Amino acid sequence: MADDDIERLLREVNATTSGSTGAGASTPKKDVAPRSGEVESSSGGAGGRLAFSVVAAGVTGVGAFLFGVFTPWTDALDMGFAAAGAAFLTGLVAGAPRWFSS
């Protein structure tokens, strides 16, 4: 019985990938257009990128600064500025994730 199930699944996969509809093959779903008012890109536009970059720079800069304060062999101020700058640039290039704009 297990061989019959495997053969049936293989036929369905073959029919789906080849584009033909055989017996038992399911038709692929059509692409759904986004509803009006939805943003297609995950960045949320230029305003979303800038806001995310500023927040990421602040959080990362403060975290690196605090790490530098508690470790005596590092320079806290330089670490904070470097981390904030790197996070800001990365946020501008990569854009905001979907959870930030929702």
C-alpha positions in Angstrom: 0.0 0.0 0.0 2.9 2.4 0.7 4.2 1.9 -2.9 0.8 2.9 -4.3 0.9 6.1 -2.3 4.4 7.0 -3.4 3.6 6.3 -7.0 0.4 8.5 -6.8 2.5 11.3 -5.2 5.1 11.1 -7.8 2.5 11.3 -10.6 1.0 14.4 -8.9 4.4 16.1 -8.6 5.3 15.2 -12.2 1.9 16.5 -13.5 2.3 19.7 -11.5 5.9 20.4 -12.6 5.3 19.5 -16.2 2.3 21.7 -16.5 -0.1 19.0 -17.7 -3.1 18.0 -15.7 -3.4 14.3 -15.4 -5.7 12.2 -13.4 -5.5 13.1 -9.8 -3.2 16.1 -10.4 -4.1 19.3 -8.7 -4.1 22.5 -10.6 -1.6 25.1 -9.4 -3.0 28.2 -7.7 -2.9 31.5 -9.6 -0.9 34.4 -8.3 -3.0 36.7 -6.2 -2.6 40.5 -6.8 -2.0 42.6 -3.6 -5.0 44.4 -2.3 -5.1 48.2 -2.8 -3.2 50.1 -0.2 -0.7 47.3 0.5 2.9 47.9 0.1 4.7 45.3 -2.0 8.2 45.9 -0.8 9.2 44.8 2.7 11.1 48.1 3.3 7.9 50.1 3.7 9.2 53.0 1.5 11.9 55.6 2.2 10.3 56.8 5.4 10.4 53.3 6.8 14.0 52.8 5.9 15.1 56.0 7.6 13.0 55.4 10.7 14.3 51.9 11.0 17.9 53.0 10.4 17.7 55.6 13.2 16.2 53.1 15.7 18.8 50.5 14.8 21.6 53.0 15.1 20.4 54.1 18.5 19.9 50.6 19.9 23.2 49.2 18.5 25.2 52.3 19.5 24.0 52.3 23.1 24.6 48.5 23.3 28.1 48.9 22.0 28.8 51.8 24.2 27.7 49.9 27.3 29.8 47.0 26.3 32.8 49.4 26.0 32.1 50.8 29.4 32.1 47.4 31.1 35.3 46.2 29.3 38.4 48.0 30.3 40.4 47.2 27.2 38.0 48.9 24.8 37.2 52.6 24.0 33.4 52.9 24.7 32.8 56.1 22.8 34.5 54.9 19.6 32.7 51.6 19.8 29.3 53.3 20.2 29.8 55.7 17.3 31.2 52.9 15.0 28.3 50.5 15.8 25.7 53.3 15.4 27.2 54.3 12.0 27.4 50.7 10.8 23.8 50.0 11.9 22.5 53.2 10.3 24.2 52.4 6.9 23.1 48.8 7.0 19.5 49.8 7.8 19.5 52.3 4.9 20.8 49.6 2.5 18.8 46.6 3.7 15.6 48.4 4.6 13.2 47.8 7.4 11.8 44.3 8.0 8.1 43.6 7.7 7.5 43.5 11.4 8.8 47.1 11.8 6.2 48.7 9.5 3.2 46.7 10.7 
